Amino acid sequence: MKKIRNEFIGEEYFYEKHDSGLDIFLFPKKNYTTSYAAIGTNFGSVNKKFKMGSEIIETPEGIAHFLEHKLFECKDGDAFTLFSKTGARSNACTSFKKTQYWFSCNDQLEESLAILLNFVQEPYFTEQGVSKERGIIEQEIKMYCDDPGWQSELLLINALYKNHFVKDDIAGSVESISKITPDLLNKCYDAFYNFSNMTMCLVGNFDENKILNFINSHISKKYAKFDTETIFPDEPEDINQKFVSKKMEVVTPIFAVGFKHNAIDRNIKLKNFISHELALESICLKSGKLYNDLIEKNLITSDNLDSELFHGPFYKSSIFSGESKNPKETSKIIIDYVMNYVSKGIPEDEFERAKKCYYANTVSLFDKVSSIGSLIMSLNFMNIDIFDFVNEIHNISIDDVNSELKNFSQDRCSVCEII
């Protein structure tokens, strides 16, 4: 087991590459009463067409999310019930690029950890169970269809992308999930729930050697070499639509502005990742010109301007979103400010403030066990070490940030509004 320490922030973790291929991260927080454990697979909604060995498999939209639901079902009940008996709070989530299962607890850590490790290794898919779950997920899909925030994001992504599977709703559609069978679920499980494609992290008050021995004793299966490759459709550089609007029941209209960038790699590089996030942080600073201009014009209220680097395998976009009484004018102002920054660069003082805020926000994540665990998992799937991430922030210069801004083009900008 390898010990990695960051002297600057006074934190350390232990790493083990298990014989099965599983990446195990143990992050002790000796004075904490809560522990957090998670296991995830590099498998999300975009991985719907793949090659496993010599076989090419194309699956319905929403199968990664469906598999997440079904994996909680055990032969003797379901994992939620088992977690409730240990007092652990558990859940799971499927995104465009990964699926993650986790729990937090104040005691009975080993008992809860055994539940987590057991159910991810023991899939149990039956026709009856799949049929029952289909009805539950149909209701979830309909619920998200009525969610203005989610609809805004999905509409914008569809305006930006023409072919990439990121266009598809993570949960799929009522029609697509009707095509999901136990056989397809088993194929996806065999393809992506291989420990060589998975990460486990544990954060909290525990003895790292004892807990590693416990984890080793509960990895029961022998896993073959990871032999799955996702097949992505060709995605053109240009956008699908410039503008999209939808009427929904909202108190205040929602706006979303997206800039599509070239994404020729499966994973974004660490330096580019931080430089790009710092560019967005600089543009949206609460002490910055854009934010204050929108506030003064009464177009947004406090905490109503968000930015996001939306990225994954072969897709990358910058998204600005929020609520506004006049979404069209707000979107136009955002685009004008962004293009002005692209042309003239980020002012030095705004960059320095943004860098300090970004670093402070990053370091503050180490105060919460769930934040540490989530960050470790997300970064590991990008082949980035959590301490390398922290250290690299210091190395980013204003030239690095302005270089990332060159990827912004008004010709590849889409606007969405929910009114």
N, C-alpha and C positions, 0 to 999 in steps of 0.2 A: 504494500500500500504506500503510495507516494504522498508526502506532505508538501503542500504548497502554501506559502505565507506571503502576505503583502504587508510589509513593515509600515508603509505610509499610512494605511488606514487601520492597522492593527488587527487584521482578520486572517484566518487560515482555514483551509479545508483539506480533506484527504481524498485521493482519487485511486480507484482500482478498476482496471480493465479485467472483467471477469472472463473466465475461460469460454463462456458462452458468447462473448462479444459485447455483453452489456457494459455500458459506461456507468460506474457507480460513483457518486459524489456524496461525501459525508461532511457536513458543515456544522461542527459543534458550536452551540451557544449555551455555555455552561450555566449561566445565570437566568435562563429563560424557563418559564413554566410550560410553555406550549411548544409542541414539536409538529413539524410538517413533513410529510413524505409524498413524493409524486413519482410516477413512472409514466413515460410517454413514448410514443412512436412517431417517427418521421413519416407520417401518413395522414394526409388531410384530403379535403374535397378535390384538390387539383390532381390527385394521383388516381384518377378514375380509369385510365388506360395504361396498361403496363405489360412488360414482357417478363415472364418468370420462366427461367430456363429457355426452352425453345418455343413456349406457348405464349401467344399474345392474347391478353384478356381485356375486354372492354366492359365496363360496369355501368349501371345506371347512376344518375346524379343522386347524391345523398347517401351513398353506401358507406362512406367512412363514418358519418354521423350515426347511421343505423347500426353499424357494428359497435360503436361506442355504447349505445343503449343496450344492445343485446349482450355485451360482454359482462354486464353486471348480473345477468341471470345465471344462477348456478343450478346444479342438479337438485340441491336441497333447499332451494329458495332463491334469494337474491342477496347480493353483497351489501346493499343498503341496510337490510335487516341485520346482517351480521355485524356491520359497523355500529349500528345502534346499540348492540349489546355490550360493546366495549366503550361506548360513550364518545366515539369519534365522529366528527363531522366530515362527511365525504361528498365528493362530486366528481364530475368529469366535464370535458369540453373538447369539441372538435372545431378546428379552425380551417382556413384554406390549406395550411401546410403541415399541421400536426394534430395529434390526438393525445390528450393528457388525462390521467386519473390521479386523484390525490385525496388525502385526508389530513386533518389536524386533530390533535388530542392533547390532553393534559396528563393522562396516565395510560396504562396498558398499551404502551407503544409497540411492544413486540407482538402482542395479540392482534393489533390492528394491522401491523406490517405483514403478518402472516396472511391475513385476509386479502390484502392488496396483491401480494405476490402470487397467491393461489389462484385468484379469479382471472388474472391476466394470462395465466398459463393453461387455463382449463376452459376453452370455449365450449359452449353448450347451445347449439342452434337446432331447433326443431321447427317443423312446419307450423305447429300450433303456436309456438312462442313467437315466431316471425309474424304470423297473421295477427296476433294480439298486439304486438308492438307497432305494427303498421298503423293501426287505428290511433294509437297514442301519438305517433309522430305526425300523422295527418293533422291532428289538432294543433300540434306545435307549429307546423307549417302555416296553418291558417292564422295562428296567433301572430307570427312574424309578418304575415301579409298585412296585418293591421298595425304594425309598428312603424311609425313614420321615420324614425332614426335609421332602422335597418333598411327600409325601402329606399331611403335617400342614398345610403352607401352602395346598395346593390345596383340601383339605377345608374349611379355615376360610374361604377366599374364597368357596366355594360356599355356605357357611352364611350369609355376609354378603350376597351378591348373588343376585338372582332371575333377571334377564334380561341384564345387561351381559355382553359377550363376554369380559370378564376372568375369567369363570367357567371358560372353556375352558382345557384344558391347552395350554401353549405348543407342545408337539410334536404335539398332536392325539391321535387314537386310531388303532388299527390299521385300524378301519373307515373313518375319515375320510380318512386318507392314501391309501386305495385309490382314492379319487375324484379324486386330483390328476393332472392331465394336462399335457403340454408347453404346450398352448394356454392353460390357466389360469395356469401359471407365467409365460408371456410377457405375459399381461394384467396380472398383478401387477407384473411388472418394469416394464412401460411406465407403469403407474399411479404407482408409488412410487419407482422408481429413476431419478427425474428429478433432475438436479443442484440444481434449485430446492428440493428436499425433502431435500437431503443436506448433510452437514458433513464437512470434512476437517481433521484437526489433525496437526501434526508437532512433536515435542518432542525436543531434543537438541542435539548439536554440529554446526552447519551455518551457512553463510552464507545469510541470509534472502533476499537478492536473487537469488543463484544458484539456490537451491532453488525459488523461486517461478517463475523462468523455466523450470526443468526441469518443474515441474508443469504449467505452461501448455502446454508443448510436447507433453505426453502427454494432454491433454484433447482428444480428436479429434472428438467428436460435437457437433452442434448440438442443443441441447435446447429444446423448446417450453416455453411457459409452463406451470407446474404447474396442472393442471386436474382434480384428484381430490379428492373429499370423502368421508370415511368416514361411513357411516350407522350410528348407534348406536340400539339399542332403548331404549324408555323404561324407566327404572329407578326403582322406588318407593323412598320414604325408609326404609321398614321393612326388617328383615332377613328372610332366608329361613328360618333355623333358629337356635334358641337354643343347642343343644348337639349335637355330633356326636362319635362315638367310633369308633375302628378298632383291631382287634387285628393287630399285626405283631410280628415278631421284633426286639425292642429290649432292650438291656441295662438302660436306664433309660427310663421312660415320658417322652413328650414332651407338653408343653402349649402351647397357643396361644390367646391372648385377643385378640379383635378388636372395635374400636369403629367402626361405620360412620358417616361424616360426609356432609353434603350436599356435592355436587360439581356445581355448576351451570356451571362454566367448563371449557374444554378444557385450560387451563394454570393451575396455581396461581400466585398472585402472589408476588413475591420476599419481601415482608414477612411474608405469611402462612406461606410455606414455612419461613423461618428461625424464626419465632415458634413454629410447631408443633413443629419439631424440637427447639427449646430446651425446650418443655414436656415432651417425652418424655425428653430428657436430664436434666431436673430430677427427674422421677419416678423414673428408674432409676439415679441417681447411686450409685456404689459407697460413697460416704460418707453416702448418704441413708437415710431411715427404712425404706422398702420393702425395699431390698436387704439391709440388716442384719437386719431382722425375719425375712426368708426364710432367711438364713444361720443365725441363732440358733435357728430352729425346725428346722434341718437339712432344709429342704425343697429347697434348691438348693445347689450347690457354687460355688466361685469361678468367675467368668466364665460363669455359666450363666443370665443374665437379659439378653435382648436386646429392643430396641424398634426399630420401623421405621415411618416415615410411608410408607404404601403408596399411591401416587397415580399418576394418569395422566389421560387425557382422559375426563372425566365420572365418575371414581371416586376416592374418597379414604377411607382408613381408617387407624387406628392399631393396630399389632399388637405385642403383648408375647408373647415365646416363650422356651422353654428346656427343660431336662430337670428332672424332679422325681420322687422316689419316690412322692409323693402329688399328682398333677396337679390333682385336683379342689380340694383345700384350697389349693394354690398359686394356682390361677386365682381362687378366691373372695377370697383376700387381696389379689391384684392389683386386682381390681374394686373392692373396698372402699377401697383406698388411692386409686385414681384418682378415684372419686366424692367422696372426702373433699377431694382437691385441687380438684375442680370446685366444690365447695361453699365451701371456705375460701380457695382460691387457693394459689399456690406461695409458701412462705416466702422472704423476701428473701435470706437467707444461702444457701439452696439454689439459688436462681436465679443469684446471682452466681457460685457455684462452677461451676454447669452452663455458664454463659456463657463462663467462662474455659477450661473443658475443651473446649467446642465450638470456640472460636476456635483454641486450641492444636492441636487435631486437624485443623482445616481448614488452617492454615498449614503443618503438617507434610506435607501432601499435596504441597507444592511441592518436596519433596526427592526425589521419585520421578517419572521421566518418564511412566510408564504412568498414575499417579494423576492427573497434570496433564491428560494427554490425555483420559482417561475423564471427568474433571470438566468440562472444556471442552465435550465433546460432549453430555453429559447436560444441562448448563445451557443450551447453545445451543438445544436442542430445546424448552426451556421459555421461550425468548426472554429469557434471563438472561445477562448478562456475568459472567465469572468474577471480575473485580475488583470489580464492583458487589456480588457475593455476599459477598466478603470484607469490604468496607467496611460493608455493611448490618448485619453482626453487631453492630457497635458501637452502632448506632442502636436496637436492639431493647430495649424496656423490659419490666419485670415486668408492666405493664398489658397490653402486647401479648400476652405469653404467657398470662396469665390470661383474656384475651379469646378466645384459641384454645381454651382448655379448655371454654368454653361449648358447643363443638360435640360434647362427649362426653355420651352418654346411655346409661344402663344398659338402657333399652328397646331400644336398637340395638346391643347387645353380644352377640357369639357366642363360644362356647368350643369348642375342639377338643382331643381327647386321642388320642394313639397309645399303646396299652398292650400 
